[in-house]
Amino acid sequence: MRSMRFPTALRRLALPVALLAFVVCGEALGCPNCKDAVDTSDPDGLNVARGYFYSILLMLAMPFTLVGSFGAYVWREMRRQKAAADSGEAAAPRHGP
């Protein structure tokens, strides 16, 4: 099997991009608002941090809620169609020997 080779321009660009990403990512400390809100121990700051916490939980739960709701709808419709097919099959007169 032939090995895959990257174009020369891509190889020349890969090292500087990787170094830049490494340098910039070292400065990403997370959410500065949450950090500052927790550092100040006043009740308003803690309420802001609590609000961020619950909004993050909501955002994490949303994909599971959407996929679960869609899956439940499809499952219910399949059950309904199968029940309709079974009852239609039982009510239909049989022809033949």
Buried (B, 14 or more C-beta within 10 A) or exposed (E): EEEEEEEEEEEEEEEEEEEEEEEEEEEEEEEEEBEEBBEEEEEEBEEBBEEBEEEEEEEEEEEEEEEEEEEEEEEEEEEEEEEEEEEEEEEEEEEEE
